Amino acid sequence: MRTERPLKLGTRRSALAMAQSGQVAREITRLTGRDVELVEITTYGDVSREQLAQIGGTGVFVSALRDALLAGDIDLAVHSLKDLPTDQPAELTIAAVPPRVDPRDALIARDGLTFEQLTAAGTDAAPVRIGTGSPRRMSQLNAWARTLGHRIETVPIRGNVDTRIGFVRSGELDAVVLAAAGLTRVGRLDEVTELIDSDAVLPAPGQGALAVECVTSDAPLATRLAGLDDPFTRVAVTAERTLLAALEAGCSAPVGALADPQADGEAVTEMRLRGVVGTIDGSTLVQLSTTGHAPASAVEQTAWATRLGRELADAMLAKGAAGLMGERAH
């Protein structure tokens, strides 16, 4: 009997990327019985020291992996879905979106403090300093602090999980905000001082979800990988990413979105989609939501989720969202 060669799975080199790619690799082996070999690839986003908003954000962690796919150097790639540009090349297909991990943001603050406790400890002359590389987080954290009657200073940072948490441990920053999903995948969730409610800060579109991508021409592989797909996650991130695309914003723009699908057994019955766009200083936010009832047919649900995303984007644009997206963190 012929033994199939191991599948080559392309992944970024970071500890987080390796952890999530390893999890997907094990699921592929369980599903197909086929061995999977991780191939480490360095992306521009990994080597650049610039802030993501300055280097474009969209695609900087993705293009090298996609080049390797198209060159045939790897068979599939695993991406953090929030890093994927919303324009999908015809030559590549997202074969699977596995079940999502907690999409919320997480605060890691000094002295075990929550956001409310931390901001209360600051003054106008010496506001607490919170690190994040995300304009979306800066916008909403500043707005949240304003609702509490306080002011914070958001500090642009880059680096892996260890580096970012190190800014707090060293006393350089009072807190940092990271994705709860990433901390979960690298086993660091116990360091979180507050899981931030999505009513306070909406996550990035697709946050907490992964995308398993292969070349479109390899239909047999795409079919096998489809066994990893979670229809609830797929329909949610479709709505979120459509909203992002319809706002004509990249992943470095201050846009948050979260879809909450409600299910009856195996089928999505309805879904609430929330979106937010804001200025970096949090002084102006456009925040809206919509709820739609899903069609019974799973085949029709992708098109329905797409319509939901477009409708909410249109409503946000009508409220002035476009004027808030040209701003970047400096």
N, C-alpha and C positions, 0 to 999 in steps of 0.2 A: 504494500500500500504506500502511495506517495505521501510524504509528509509536506504540508504547506510551509513555506518559509515564514519566519516571523513577520508580522506587520511592523512597519516603521512608523512610529508616532512622533511627530515633531512637537517640541515644547520649548518655551523659553527656559532659561537656566535658573531663574529665581527659585528659592525654596518653595514659595507658594505655587508657582507654575508646575514645578516638579511634583509637588504633593497632589495637585488636582489632576495632573496628567497620569500619575501613577494610579490614582483611584479609577480613572476612566479605563486605563489599560487593563486593570484587574477585572473590570466589568466586561470588557470586550472578550477577554479570555474565558470568563465564566459563560458568556453568552454563546460564543462561537467555538470554543475549544482551541482557538489559535493563539500562539504566543505573540506577545507584543514587545517590541524593543523601543525604548525611549531614545530619541535623537535630539540632543541639546542644540538649540540654535539661538544665537545672539541677535537681538533686534535693535533698531536704532533707538527705540525708547529706553533700552537697557543701558546703552553706553553714553547717551547724551546727558549732560548735567543741567541742561536748560529746563525751565518749568514747562509742563505739558502744554499750557496755553500758548507759550511762545513757539513751540516746535510743531504746533498744529493739532496735537492731541489725537485726532482721528487717525487710526491706522498705524501709529508709530510702533506699536507692539505686535503688529500683525503682518506687515508687508513681507518681512524676511521669511516667515513661515509659509505664506502664500506663494512666494517665489519658489521655495523648496518643493511645495506640492506640485506646482506647474512644471518644474524641471524633472519631476519623477524621483527626487532624492528621498522623499518620504511618501507614505501612503495616506496618511491622515494627520490632522493637526487638532490640538485642543486649544481653544481661546477662552478667555473670560469674555462673556458675551458683551459686556459693557464697553470693551475695547474695540469691538468690531464696527467698522464703518457701516452705515445703513444701506449703502449701495452694494448689492451682492453681485459679484462678477458672474457672468453666465457660465464660465469654465469651471466654477467651483460651486459646490452645494453644501448647505448645512444639513448633514444627514441625520443628526440627532441633537436635541436639546434635552439633556438628562434632568432629573428632578432638581428643582431649585433648592439651594440652602438659604437660610435667613437673609432676606434682602436688605435688612436695616443697616444703618451706620452704627458704629460703636465708639463710645468715648472712653479713652484711657487717660485718667486725670491723676494728678498728684494727690496723695493723702486719701485715696479712695472716694473722692468727691463726685457727686452728680453735677450735671451742667448748671442746675439752678444754684446749688451750693457754691460751686466754683465761681460763677459770675458775681454772686453776692459778695465774694471776698475781694473783688477788684474795686478800683476807684476810677474816676474819670482821668485822674492824673497818672494812674498806674493800672490800666486795665489788664485783666488776665490775658495771657498769650496762648492761643490755640493753633496748633500746626495742622495744615492740610494742603495737599497739592491741587485740590479741586475747587474751581470757581463756584460750582453748584453748592458745595458744602459751605464755602465762605459766605455766600449770599444768604442761605437759610439760617446758618448759625448766628450771623449778625442780626438777622430779622428776629430770631428767637430771643436773643439777648435784649433787643429793644422792647419786646413785649413784656419782659421781666423788669424793665426799667434800668437796664445796665448796658454798658458798652464793653465790647471785647476787641482785642487785636488779633486778626487772623494772619498767620505767618505762612507764606508758601514754603513747602518742604518737598523733598524727593527722597527716594531710598526705599530699601526693603523694610519688612516688618520690624526687624531688630533695630535698624537705624532709626526708624520713626519713634518706636517706643523708647529708645535710648535718649531722645531729646527730653522726655519727661523724667526719666530716671536720673539724668544728669542735672536737672533743674533749669535747663536752658528754656524749656517751655512748661507751661502749667498743664497742658493737655494736648493730645493729638486725637484726631478722628480718623478711623479706618473702617473698611467694610467688615461687618460681622462675619460674613461668609468666609473671607480670607483667613481671619483669625481662627475660625472653626476648623478650616482645612489644615492649618499648620499647628493645631493644638494649643492655641494661645488665648482661647476665649476666657479663661479664668482670670486674665489680667484686666478685663473690661470692668470699668466702674459704673457704666450705664449703657444699656442697649437703648438707642434713641428711638422713641416712638415715631412712626411714620407721619403722625399728625403734626409733629414738630419739624421734622426734616424728611422730605421725600428722597428716596435713593436715586441713583443714576438709573436710566432705563436699562433693563437687563441685569442689574446688579444681583449677584448671588447665583446667576445661571452661567452655564458653560455652553459652548458651541463646539460640536465635533464636525469637522469639515473635511471633505475629500473632493477629488476631481469629479466633475459631473459625468465624465465619460466612463468612470468605473461604476456602472450601475450595480453589479453584483455586490461590491463592497458597501455601497450606499444602502442597499437593501438590508444587508446584515447589520450595519451600524444602526439602522432605524429601530432595532430592538431596544436601544438605549433611550429612545425618545419618550418624554413625558408629555402627553397632550395638554395637561393643565398648564405646565410651564410654557409650552410652545405658544398657546393661545394668549397667555398673559404678556410674554415678551414681544409677541407680534404687535399687540396694541401699543405697548410702550415705545417700541422702536419706530413704529409708524408715526406716532406723535412727534418723536425727535426728528424724523426725516421731514415731516410736513412743516415743522418749524424751521427747516433748513439749517439745523444746528448740528455741529460736530460734538464728539464726546468731551471736548474741553469747554463747551458752553455751559452757562449756569442753569441747566435744565434738569429738573427732577421729574420722575414719573413712576407710578406704581399701579399695576392692575391686580385686583383681587377677584379671581374667579370663584364662583360658588358652584358646587357640584351636587348632583343627585345621583349617587352611585358612581358610574363610570363616565358620566357626561357632564360637561359644563352647562349650567342652566342660565346663569346671568353673570355679569362682571361689572364691577365698578372700576373706573379708570380715573386716577387723579394726576394732574400735571401742575408744575410750577416753573416759572421763569422769574429771575430777579436780578436787580443790580447787585454788584459785589458787596456793597456796604449794607445791603439789606433794607435800604430805605424804601424801595418800591418792589412789590411782588405782584405778579399776576398768577393767581392760584385758582384753578377750577376743577370740577369733577363732573363725570357723567356716568350713568348706569344704563346698560343695555341688556335685553333678554336674548340669550343665544339661540340660534337655530338648532333644531334637533339633530341635524346631520353634521357629523364630525367633519365631513368634507367641506361644508359651507362655513365652518367656524373660523377658518383662517381669513377668509374674505370679510366676514363679519367683524373680526377683531381689527382688521385693517381699516374698515369704515369707522369703527369707534374711535380709533386713534386719530384719523383725519378730522372727524367731526369735532373732537375736543381741541385739536390744534387750531382749527378754524375759529372756534369760540375764543381761544386764547389770543390769537392774532387780532381778532376784533376788539379785544380789550387792551391792545397795545403791546403785546409780547415781543413783536419784532424789534421794537426800539430798545429793548433791554438786553438783546443778545449780542450786540456788537462789542460789549465791554469785556475786557479780559483782565485777569489778575496780573499785576506788574511786580 
